[in-house]
Amino acid sequence: MRNRGCHDSSAELWDELLNREYGPLNDGDGIDPYHHEEMARNYVGAISEALASWHGGQLPEQHYKDLAWGGPMGTRTYQQMSDLTPEDRERIAERNDA
Protein backbone atom coordinates (compact mmCIF):
# COMPACT_ATOMS: atom_id res chain seq x y z
CA MET A 1 0.00 0.00 0.00
CA ARG A 2 1.42 3.35 -1.04
CA ASN A 3 1.51 6.20 1.47
CA ARG A 4 -0.60 9.18 0.58
CA GLY A 5 1.61 11.89 -0.88
CA CYS A 6 4.37 9.50 -1.96
CA HIS A 7 5.67 9.72 -5.49
CA ASP A 8 6.87 7.07 -7.87
CA SER A 9 9.74 9.10 -9.26
CA SER A 10 11.90 12.12 -8.64
CA ALA A 11 10.25 13.74 -11.68
CA GLU A 12 6.84 13.48 -10.03
CA LEU A 13 8.24 14.86 -6.79
CA TRP A 14 9.88 17.76 -8.66
CA ASP A 15 6.64 18.56 -10.53
CA GLU A 16 4.70 18.49 -7.26
CA LEU A 17 7.18 20.90 -5.68
CA LEU A 18 6.77 23.29 -8.62
CA ASN A 19 2.97 22.99 -8.49
CA ARG A 20 3.00 23.92 -4.80
CA GLU A 21 5.44 26.79 -5.32
CA TYR A 22 3.98 28.33 -8.49
CA GLY A 23 0.46 26.95 -8.81
CA PRO A 24 -0.91 24.93 -11.74
CA LEU A 25 1.69 24.62 -14.48
CA ASN A 26 -0.57 24.80 -17.50
CA ASP A 27 -0.04 28.39 -18.64
CA GLY A 28 0.88 27.44 -22.22
CA ASP A 29 4.65 27.84 -21.73
CA GLY A 30 5.08 24.34 -20.37
CA ILE A 31 7.00 23.49 -17.25
CA ASP A 32 10.50 24.58 -18.31
CA PRO A 33 10.27 28.20 -17.11
CA TYR A 34 9.37 26.95 -13.64
CA HIS A 35 12.25 24.48 -13.59
CA HIS A 36 14.67 27.23 -14.57
CA GLU A 37 13.27 29.64 -11.98
CA GLU A 38 13.57 27.07 -9.20
CA MET A 39 17.11 26.12 -10.22
CA ALA A 40 18.21 29.75 -10.43
CA ARG A 41 16.68 30.70 -7.09
CA ASN A 42 17.72 27.69 -5.07
CA TYR A 43 20.51 25.70 -6.66
CA VAL A 44 23.09 28.01 -8.26
CA GLY A 45 24.67 28.51 -4.82
CA ALA A 46 24.76 24.80 -4.06
CA ILE A 47 26.19 23.97 -7.48
CA SER A 48 28.92 26.61 -7.11
CA GLU A 49 29.85 25.21 -3.68
CA ALA A 50 29.99 21.69 -5.09
CA LEU A 51 32.21 22.84 -7.97
CA ALA A 52 34.55 24.63 -5.55
CA SER A 53 34.74 21.55 -3.32
CA TRP A 54 35.39 19.22 -6.25
CA HIS A 55 38.09 21.56 -7.60
CA GLY A 56 39.68 22.07 -4.19
CA GLY A 57 38.72 25.75 -4.06
CA GLN A 58 41.75 26.69 -6.14
CA LEU A 59 39.99 29.68 -7.74
CA PRO A 60 38.01 32.64 -6.35
CA GLU A 61 34.45 31.91 -5.23
CA GLN A 62 33.05 34.11 -8.03
CA HIS A 63 34.58 31.79 -10.62
CA TYR A 64 32.52 28.84 -9.36
CA LYS A 65 29.34 30.97 -9.11
CA ASP A 66 29.78 32.06 -12.71
CA LEU A 67 30.18 28.45 -13.83
CA ALA A 68 27.05 27.47 -11.89
CA TRP A 69 25.08 30.13 -13.78
CA GLY A 70 26.03 28.29 -17.00
CA GLY A 71 23.07 25.93 -16.55
CA PRO A 72 20.28 28.50 -16.70
CA MET A 73 22.25 30.84 -18.99
CA GLY A 74 20.25 31.59 -22.11
CA THR A 75 16.88 30.88 -20.49
CA ARG A 76 14.19 33.50 -19.98
CA THR A 77 14.71 33.20 -16.22
CA TYR A 78 18.40 34.02 -16.57
CA GLN A 79 17.63 37.01 -18.80
CA GLN A 80 15.06 38.34 -16.32
CA MET A 81 17.11 37.94 -13.12
CA SER A 82 17.30 41.50 -11.83
CA ASP A 83 20.21 40.87 -9.48
CA LEU A 84 22.56 40.12 -12.40
CA THR A 85 24.08 43.23 -13.94
CA PRO A 86 25.10 43.44 -17.60
CA GLU A 87 28.70 43.14 -16.40
CA ASP A 88 27.81 39.97 -14.47
CA ARG A 89 26.16 38.48 -17.56
CA GLU A 90 29.17 39.27 -19.72
CA ARG A 91 31.59 37.74 -17.20
CA ILE A 92 29.39 34.65 -16.78
CA ALA A 93 29.16 34.18 -20.55
CA GLU A 94 32.91 34.53 -21.01
CA ARG A 95 33.65 32.04 -18.23
CA ASN A 96 31.21 29.49 -19.56
CA ASP A 97 32.43 29.88 -23.14
CA ALA A 98 36.09 29.37 -22.16
Contact map, one row per residue, 1 for C-alpha under 8 A:
11100000000000000000000000000000000000000000000000000000000000000000000000000000000000000000000000
11110100000000000000000000000000000000000000000000000000000000000000000000000000000000000000000000
11111100000000000000000000000000000000000000000000000000000000000000000000000000000000000000000000
01111100000000000000000000000000000000000000000000000000000000000000000000000000000000000000000000
00111110000000000000000000000000000000000000000000000000000000000000000000000000000000000000000000
01111111000000000000000000000000000000000000000000000000000000000000000000000000000000000000000000
00001111110110000000000000000000000000000000000000000000000000000000000000000000000000000000000000
00000111110110000000000000000000000000000000000000000000000000000000000000000000000000000000000000
00000011111110000000000000000000000000000000000000000000000000000000000000000000000000000000000000
00000011111111000000000000000000000000000000000000000000000000000000000000000000000000000000000000
00000000111111100000000000000000000000000000000000000000000000000000000000000000000000000000000000
00000011111111110000000000000000000000000000000000000000000000000000000000000000000000000000000000
00000011111111111000000000000000000000000000000000000000000000000000000000000000000000000000000000
00000000011111111100000000000000000000000000000000000000000000000000000000000000000000000000000000
00000000001111111110000000000000000000000000000000000000000000000000000000000000000000000000000000
00000000000111111111000000000000000000000000000000000000000000000000000000000000000000000000000000
00000000000011111111100000000000000000000000000000000000000000000000000000000000000000000000000000
00000000000001111111111010000000011001000000000000000000000000000000000000000000000000000000000000
00000000000000111111111110000000000000000000000000000000000000000000000000000000000000000000000000
00000000000000011111111000000000000000000000000000000000000000000000000000000000000000000000000000
00000000000000001111111000000000000000000000000000000000000000000000000000000000000000000000000000
00000000000000000111111110000000010000000000000000000000000000000000000000000000000000000000000000
00000000000000000111111110000000000000000000000000000000000000000000000000000000000000000000000000
00000000000000000010011111100000000000000000000000000000000000000000000000000000000000000000000000
00000000000000000110011111100110000000000000000000000000000000000000000000000000000000000000000000
00000000000000000000000111111110000000000000000000000000000000000000000000000000000000000000000000
00000000000000000000000111111100000000000000000000000000000000000000000000000000000000000000000000
00000000000000000000000001111100000000000000000000000000000000000000000000000000000000000000000000
00000000000000000000000001111111100000000000000000000000000000000000000000000000000000000000000000
00000000000000000000000011111111100000000000000000000000000000000000000000000000000000000000000000
00000000000000000000000011001111111000000000000000000000000000000000000000000000000000000000000000
00000000000000000000000000001111111100000000000000000000000000000000000000000000000000000000000000
00000000000000000000000000001111111110000000000000000000000000000000000000111000000000000000000000
00000000000000000100010000000011111111000000000000000000000000000000000000000000000000000000000000
00000000000000000100000000000011111111100000000000000000000000000000000000000000000000000000000000
00000000000000000000000000000001111111110000000000000000000000000000000100101100000000000000000000
00000000000000000000000000000000111111111000000000000000000000000000000000001000000000000000000000
00000000000000000100000000000000011111111110000000000000000000000000000000000000000000000000000000
00000000000000000000000000000000001111111111000000000000000000000000000100000000000000000000000000
00000000000000000000000000000000000111111111000000000000000000000000100100001100000000000000000000
00000000000000000000000000000000000011111111000000000000000000000000000000000000000000000000000000
00000000000000000000000000000000000001111111110000000000000000000000000000000000000000000000000000
00000000000000000000000000000000000001111111111000000000000000000000000000000000000000000000000000
00000000000000000000000000000000000000111111111100000000000000001001100000000000000000000000000000
00000000000000000000000000000000000000000111111110000000000000001001000000000000000000000000000000
00000000000000000000000000000000000000000111111111000000000000000000000000000000000000000000000000
00000000000000000000000000000000000000000011111111100000000000001001000000000000000000000000000000
00000000000000000000000000000000000000000001111111110000000010011111000000000000000000000000000000
00000000000000000000000000000000000000000000111111111000000000011000000000000000000000000000000000
00000000000000000000000000000000000000000000011111111100000000000000000000000000000000000000000000
00000000000000000000000000000000000000000000001111111110000000010001000000000000000000000000000000
00000000000000000000000000000000000000000000000111111111111010010000000000000000000000000000000000
00000000000000000000000000000000000000000000000011111111100000000000000000000000000000000000000000
00000000000000000000000000000000000000000000000001111111100000000000000000000000000000000000000000
00000000000000000000000000000000000000000000000000111111110000000000000000000000000000000000000000
00000000000000000000000000000000000000000000000000011111110000000000000000000000000000000000000000
00000000000000000000000000000000000000000000000000011111111110000000000000000000000000000000000000
00000000000000000000000000000000000000000000000000010011111100000000000000000000000000000000000000
00000000000000000000000000000000000000000000000000010000111110110000000000000000000000000000000000
00000000000000000000000000000000000000000000000000000000111111110000000000000000000000000000000000
00000000000000000000000000000000000000000000000100010000101111111000000000000000000000000000000000
00000000000000000000000000000000000000000000000000000000000111111100000000000000000000000000000000
00000000000000000000000000000000000000000000000000000000001111111110000000000000000000000000001000
00000000000000000000000000000000000000000000000110110000001111111111000000000000000000000000000000
00000000000000000000000000000000000000000001101110000000000011111111100000000000000000000000000000
00000000000000000000000000000000000000000000000100000000000001111111110000000000000000000011001100
00000000000000000000000000000000000000000000000100000000000000111111110000000000000000000001001100
00000000000000000000000000000000000000000001101100100000000000011111111000000000000000000000000000
00000000000000000000000000000000000000010001000000000000000000001111111110000000000000000001000000
00000000000000000000000000000000000000000000000000000000000000000111111110000000000000000001100100
00000000000000000000000000000000000000000000000000000000000000000001111110000000000000000000000000
00000000000000000000000000000000000100110000000000000000000000000000111111101100000000000000000000
00000000000000000000000000000000000000000000000000000000000000000000111111100110000000000000100000
00000000000000000000000000000000000000000000000000000000000000000000000111110110000000000000000000
00000000000000000000000000000000100100000000000000000000000000000000000111111110000000000000000000
00000000000000000000000000000000100000000000000000000000000000000000000001111111000000000000000000
00000000000000000000000000000000100110010000000000000000000000000000000100111111100000000000000000
00000000000000000000000000000000000100010000000000000000000000000000000111111111100000000000000000
00000000000000000000000000000000000000000000000000000000000000000000000011111111100000000000000000
00000000000000000000000000000000000000000000000000000000000000000000000000011111110000000000000000
00000000000000000000000000000000000000000000000000000000000000000000000000001111111100000000000000
00000000000000000000000000000000000000000000000000000000000000000000000000000001111110000000000000
00000000000000000000000000000000000000000000000000000000000000000000000000000000111110000000000000
00000000000000000000000000000000000000000000000000000000000000000000000000000000111111111000000000
00000000000000000000000000000000000000000000000000000000000000000000000000000000011111111000000000
00000000000000000000000000000000000000000000000000000000000000000000000000000000000111111100000000
00000000000000000000000000000000000000000000000000000000000000000000000000000000000111111110000000
00000000000000000000000000000000000000000000000000000000000000000000000000000000000111111111000000
00000000000000000000000000000000000000000000000000000000000000000000000000000000000111111111100000
00000000000000000000000000000000000000000000000000000000000000000000000000000000000001111111110000
00000000000000000000000000000000000000000000000000000000000000000100000000000000000000111111111000
00000000000000000000000000000000000000000000000000000000000000000110110000000000000000011111111100
00000000000000000000000000000000000000000000000000000000000000000000010010000000000000001111111110
00000000000000000000000000000000000000000000000000000000000000000000000000000000000000000111111111
00000000000000000000000000000000000000000000000000000000000000100110000000000000000000000011111111
00000000000000000000000000000000000000000000000000000000000000000110010000000000000000000001111111
00000000000000000000000000000000000000000000000000000000000000000000000000000000000000000000111111
00000000000000000000000000000000000000000000000000000000000000000000000000000000000000000000011111
